[in-house]
Amino acid sequence: MVTARLGSGSSNQGEGFELEVIAAVVLGSTSLFGGFGTIVGTLLGVLTMAAIKNGLILAHVSPFYTQIATGLIVLLAIWLNTRILRTGRPLGRAGA
């Protein structure tokens, strides 16, 4: 988007967005271990991350805490992903 607006490219565009990208993809239920993931899930992850980030900005939360919240979301999503992969079934179906 930046390249399209400016009409030029730079080798360091997008620098610093790595954590946000990983958080959005993992939140969209794409496995870090490979094997599955959908574009729709990734888009939902991106929208969710944008909503969380905008909510924190509107609540006047420090940008440093926004990074911490993003990291916690990544850790939670990875934990849930590994738990689902280990059991082979979704979390809500433990009794069935």
Backbone as ProteinMPNN parsed JSONL, in Angstrom:
{"seq_chain_A": "MVTARLGSGSSNQGEGFELEVIAAVVLGSTSLFGGFGTIVGTLLGVLTMAAIKNGLILAHVSPFYTQIATGLIVLLAIWLNTRILRTGRPLGRAGA", "coords_chain_A": {"N_chain_A": [[0.826, -1.184, 0.0], [1.928, 1.211, 0.777], [3.91, 1.486, -1.129], [2.363, 1.747, -3.442], [1.066, 4.173, -2.972], [3.183, 6.015, -2.745], [4.53, 5.617, -5.079], [6.971, 4.471, -5.322], [9.471, 2.11, -4.255], [10.978, 0.69, -1.303], [13.64, -0.893, 0.401], [13.353, -1.293, 3.111], [10.691, -1.047, 3.813], [7.841, -1.826, 5.703], [9.19, -2.729, 7.841], [9.382, -3.804, 11.151], [6.826, -4.742, 11.388], [6.643, -7.422, 11.79], [5.852, -8.928, 14.096], [3.142, -8.256, 14.301], [2.141, -9.302, 11.91], [2.655, -12.062, 12.192], [1.076, -12.517, 14.452], [-1.512, -11.982, 13.448], [-1.785, -13.981, 11.49], [-1.491, -16.364, 12.969], [-3.582, -16.035, 14.753], [-5.645, -16.26, 12.992], [-5.933, -18.967, 12.773], [-3.978, -20.391, 11.357], [-1.581, -22.872, 11.237], [1.548, -22.854, 12.853], [3.166, -24.949, 12.572], [2.788, -25.994, 10.139], [0.763, -27.454, 7.48], [-2.052, -26.753, 7.662], [-4.419, -24.097, 7.088], [-6.276, -21.205, 6.193], [-7.175, -18.71, 3.756], [-9.367, -17.163, 4.382], [-9.487, -17.485, 7.166], [-7.085, -16.22, 7.84], [-7.649, -13.602, 6.995], [-9.726, -13.009, 8.781], [-8.244, -13.101, 11.129], [-6.55, -10.905, 10.693], [-8.431, -8.814, 10.673], [-9.389, -9.053, 13.291], [-7.064, -8.508, 14.785], [-6.649, -5.861, 13.966], [-8.936, -4.65, 15.027], [-8.509, -5.051, 17.773], [-6.119, -3.635, 18.14], [-6.907, -1.021, 17.366], [-8.867, -0.59, 19.306], [-7.301, -0.535, 21.633], [-5.808, 1.742, 21.11], [-7.823, 3.697, 21.054], [-8.526, 3.557, 23.704], [-6.512, 4.903, 24.844], [-4.14, 3.562, 25.476], [-0.73, 2.926, 26.113], [1.659, 2.683, 23.439], [3.648, 0.811, 23.947], [2.43, -1.052, 25.611], [0.617, -2.009, 23.814], [2.186, -3.547, 22.115], [2.886, -5.535, 23.94], [0.372, -6.662, 24.416], [-0.118, -7.703, 21.856], [1.911, -9.641, 21.713], [1.068, -11.337, 23.808], [-1.326, -12.249, 22.711], [-0.34, -13.725, 20.557], [1.06, -15.752, 21.96], [-1.089, -16.975, 23.329], [-2.649, -17.881, 21.163], [-0.858, -19.69, 19.96], [-0.586, -21.539, 22.042], [-3.23, -22.533, 22.215], [-3.402, -23.642, 19.654], [-1.426, -25.68, 19.702], [-2.511, -27.264, 21.683], [-4.889, -28.142, 20.518], [-3.82, -29.565, 18.342], [-2.439, -31.576, 19.716], [-4.434, -33.065, 21.049], [-6.117, -33.655, 18.977], [-8.701, -32.901, 18.561], [-11.248, -30.346, 18.7], [-11.409, -27.873, 21.382], [-13.919, -27.621, 22.667], [-15.162, -30.107, 22.559], [-14.634, -32.036, 24.487], [-16.119, -33.697, 26.205], [-17.666, -35.198, 24.478]], "CA_chain_A": [[0.0, 0.0, 0.0], [2.816, 2.374, 0.838], [4.562, 1.586, -2.435], [1.389, 2.25, -4.404], [0.806, 5.594, -2.71], [4.363, 6.836, -2.998], [5.022, 5.387, -6.428], [8.347, 3.973, -5.263], [9.671, 1.059, -3.27], [12.146, 0.792, -0.444], [13.974, -2.209, 0.947], [13.007, -1.41, 4.527], [9.268, -0.822, 4.062], [7.237, -2.917, 6.449], [10.067, -3.112, 8.94], [8.731, -3.654, 12.442], [5.482, -5.316, 11.357], [6.749, -8.872, 11.827], [5.046, -9.473, 15.184], [1.732, -8.085, 13.968], [1.804, -10.238, 10.835], [2.609, -13.405, 12.776], [-0.095, -12.569, 15.326], [-2.729, -12.061, 12.637], [-1.85, -15.28, 10.819], [-1.729, -17.395, 13.977], [-4.93, -15.806, 15.26], [-6.542, -16.757, 11.958], [-5.879, -20.434, 12.878], [-2.965, -21.026, 10.526], [-0.637, -23.558, 12.109], [2.963, -22.541, 12.682], [3.844, -26.215, 12.317], [2.488, -26.387, 8.765], [-0.316, -28.405, 7.275], [-3.373, -26.203, 7.373], [-4.665, -22.675, 7.236], [-7.065, -20.701, 5.074], [-7.107, -17.272, 3.514], [-10.469, -16.552, 5.132], [-9.046, -17.436, 8.555], [-6.064, -15.183, 7.953], [-8.336, -12.305, 6.916], [-10.41, -12.801, 10.062], [-7.193, -12.777, 12.089], [-6.123, -9.525, 10.434], [-9.495, -7.919, 11.143], [-9.416, -9.114, 14.749], [-5.901, -7.769, 15.292], [-6.886, -4.434, 13.726], [-9.936, -4.195, 15.993], [-7.868, -4.996, 19.089], [-5.144, -2.535, 18.136], [-7.658, 0.24, 17.37], [-9.492, -0.458, 20.619], [-6.285, -0.114, 22.594], [-5.461, 3.136, 20.807], [-8.94, 4.53, 21.507], [-8.52, 3.553, 25.167], [-5.321, 5.663, 25.224], [-3.128, 2.663, 26.031], [0.606, 3.207, 25.591], [2.078, 1.775, 22.361], [4.449, -0.279, 24.507], [1.494, -2.069, 26.08], [0.004, -2.599, 22.624], [3.1, -4.616, 21.702], [2.755, -6.612, 24.92], [-0.901, -7.32, 24.132], [0.067, -8.485, 20.634], [2.701, -10.813, 22.082], [0.224, -12.245, 24.582], [-2.266, -12.871, 21.778], [0.417, -14.753, 19.83], [1.298, -16.872, 22.867], [-2.357, -17.657, 23.561], [-3.036, -18.59, 19.94], [0.037, -20.84, 19.798], [-0.952, -22.523, 23.064], [-4.467, -23.186, 21.785], [-3.11, -24.424, 18.458], [-0.731, -26.908, 20.085], [-3.438, -28.099, 22.454], [-5.793, -28.778, 19.558], [-3.046, -30.556, 17.591], [-2.071, -32.685, 20.587], [-5.596, -33.904, 21.329], [-6.74, -34.044, 17.717], [-10.101, -32.476, 18.513], [-11.439, -28.99, 19.227], [-11.493, -27.787, 22.835], [-15.287, -27.733, 23.154], [-15.701, -31.449, 22.382], [-13.936, -32.932, 25.413], [-17.039, -34.673, 26.777], [-18.4, -35.941, 23.455]], "C_chain_A": [[0.873, 1.251, 0.0], [3.487, 2.583, -0.508], [3.614, 2.158, -3.472], [1.137, 3.745, -4.2], [1.987, 6.477, -3.07], [4.889, 6.694, -4.416], [6.47, 4.935, -6.453], [8.448, 2.922, -4.165], [10.934, 1.287, -2.465], [12.392, -0.567, 0.193], [13.591, -2.365, 2.413], [11.544, -1.059, 4.817], [8.69, -2.042, 4.758], [8.098, -3.398, 7.602], [9.364, -2.841, 10.264], [7.328, -4.226, 12.492], [5.486, -6.833, 11.512], [5.841, -9.485, 12.889], [3.564, -9.367, 14.871], [1.289, -9.065, 12.886], [1.69, -11.651, 11.383], [1.387, -13.547, 13.67], [-1.375, -12.718, 14.527], [-2.875, -13.429, 11.989], [-2.149, -16.39, 11.818], [-3.128, -17.253, 14.559], [-5.981, -16.278, 14.266], [-6.514, -18.264, 11.805], [-4.981, -21.093, 11.847], [-1.914, -21.611, 11.453], [0.792, -23.116, 11.815], [3.766, -23.792, 12.345], [3.56, -26.736, 10.921], [1.272, -27.297, 8.689], [-1.661, -27.801, 6.976], [-3.437, -24.72, 7.702], [-5.419, -22.191, 6.009], [-6.883, -19.196, 4.944], [-8.194, -16.557, 4.309], [-10.095, -16.438, 6.608], [-8.016, -16.35, 8.783], [-6.695, -13.799, 7.89], [-9.093, -11.996, 8.204], [-9.408, -12.471, 11.168], [-6.704, -11.351, 11.94], [-7.167, -8.54, 10.947], [-9.571, -7.899, 12.665], [-8.254, -8.335, 15.352], [-6.083, -6.264, 15.102], [-7.893, -3.879, 14.73], [-9.334, -4.074, 17.391], [-6.919, -3.809, 19.171], [-5.856, -1.174, 18.161], [-8.351, 0.474, 18.703], [-8.512, 0.005, 21.681], [-5.866, 1.335, 22.365], [-6.568, 4.072, 21.291], [-9.026, 4.596, 23.026], [-7.3, 4.276, 25.726], [-4.289, 4.801, 25.952], [-1.798, 2.973, 25.35], [0.966, 2.22, 24.475], [2.942, 0.616, 22.855], [3.551, -1.407, 25.004], [0.757, -2.727, 24.917], [0.872, -3.736, 22.102], [3.016, -5.801, 22.659], [1.462, -7.377, 24.683], [-0.802, -8.183, 22.88], [0.861, -9.749, 20.928], [1.899, -11.816, 22.883], [-0.798, -12.953, 23.704], [-1.576, -13.97, 20.986], [0.638, -15.969, 20.719], [0.028, -17.665, 23.131], [-2.787, -18.461, 22.34], [-2.153, -19.807, 19.699], [-0.299, -21.922, 20.813], [-2.221, -23.273, 22.673], [-4.231, -24.084, 20.579], [-2.414, -25.735, 18.817], [-1.631, -27.828, 20.894], [-4.409, -28.828, 21.536], [-5.051, -29.841, 18.763], [-2.71, -31.77, 18.441], [-3.249, -33.619, 20.825], [-6.281, -34.378, 20.061], [-8.199, -33.67, 17.611], [-10.212, -31.066, 19.084], [-11.653, -29.002, 20.735], [-12.898, -28.021, 23.371], [-15.861, -29.136, 23.1], [-15.046, -32.46, 23.316], [-14.856, -34.023, 25.946], [-17.732, -35.542, 25.751], [-17.633, -37.141, 22.974]], "O_chain_A": [[0.584, 2.225, -0.695], [3.62, 3.714, -0.976], [4.023, 2.974, -4.298], [1.011, 4.49, -5.171], [1.815, 7.558, -3.634], [5.616, 7.562, -4.9], [7.127, 5.007, -7.492], [7.611, 2.86, -3.265], [11.844, 1.993, -2.898], [11.45, -1.302, 0.488], [13.516, -3.491, 2.904], [11.198, -0.799, 5.97], [9.033, -3.174, 4.417], [7.759, -4.378, 8.266], [8.812, -1.759, 10.466], [6.695, -4.197, 13.547], [4.439, -7.467, 11.378], [5.136, -10.456, 12.615], [2.806, -10.297, 15.15], [0.181, -9.597, 12.944], [0.735, -12.363, 11.072], [0.726, -14.586, 13.651], [-2.242, -13.509, 14.898], [-3.975, -13.978, 11.945], [-2.972, -17.264, 11.544], [-3.789, -18.256, 14.83], [-7.086, -16.654, 14.658], [-7.017, -18.793, 10.814], [-5.203, -22.251, 11.495], [-1.416, -20.928, 12.348], [1.191, -23.019, 10.655], [4.906, -23.705, 11.889], [4.039, -27.809, 10.553], [0.814, -27.836, 9.696], [-2.363, -28.299, 6.096], [-2.639, -24.18, 8.468], [-5.222, -22.71, 4.91], [-6.492, -18.509, 5.888], [-7.966, -15.472, 4.846], [-10.354, -15.411, 7.235], [-8.059, -15.641, 9.789], [-6.313, -12.913, 8.653], [-9.101, -10.855, 8.666], [-9.694, -11.654, 12.043], [-6.469, -10.661, 12.932], [-6.824, -7.543, 11.584], [-9.794, -6.846, 13.262], [-8.434, -7.591, 16.316], [-5.713, -5.479, 15.975], [-7.724, -2.766, 15.228], [-9.611, -3.115, 18.111], [-6.919, -3.068, 20.154], [-5.449, -0.277, 18.899], [-8.419, 1.606, 19.18], [-8.845, 0.834, 22.528], [-5.6, 2.067, 23.318], [-6.286, 5.12, 21.873], [-9.537, 5.57, 23.579], [-7.072, 4.27, 26.936], [-3.652, 5.242, 26.909], [-1.754, 3.249, 24.151], [0.615, 1.043, 24.558], [2.96, -0.449, 22.236], [3.874, -2.583, 24.836], [0.321, -3.873, 25.024], [0.355, -4.774, 21.692], [3.072, -6.952, 22.224], [1.45, -8.607, 24.741], [-1.348, -9.286, 22.849], [0.514, -10.823, 20.436], [2.028, -13.022, 22.67], [-1.103, -14.125, 23.924], [-2.158, -15.032, 20.764], [0.426, -17.1, 20.282], [0.059, -18.896, 23.156], [-3.24, -19.598, 22.472], [-2.648, -20.851, 19.275], [-0.296, -23.106, 20.475], [-2.285, -24.497, 22.785], [-4.801, -25.172, 20.494], [-2.774, -26.789, 18.292], [-1.518, -29.049, 20.794], [-4.715, -30.0, 21.755], [-5.596, -30.92, 18.529], [-2.697, -32.89, 17.93], [-3.084, -34.839, 20.805], [-6.96, -35.405, 20.074], [-8.874, -34.079, 16.666], [-9.36, -30.644, 19.865], [-12.035, -30.025, 21.303], [-13.041, -28.582, 24.457], [-16.982, -29.338, 23.569], [-14.919, -33.631, 22.959], [-14.42, -35.161, 26.123], [-18.34, -36.546, 26.122], [-18.114, -37.875, 22.111]]}, "name": "protein", "num_of_chains": 1, "seq": "MVTARLGSGSSNQGEGFELEVIAAVVLGSTSLFGGFGTIVGTLLGVLTMAAIKNGLILAHVSPFYTQIATGLIVLLAIWLNTRILRTGRPLGRAGA"}
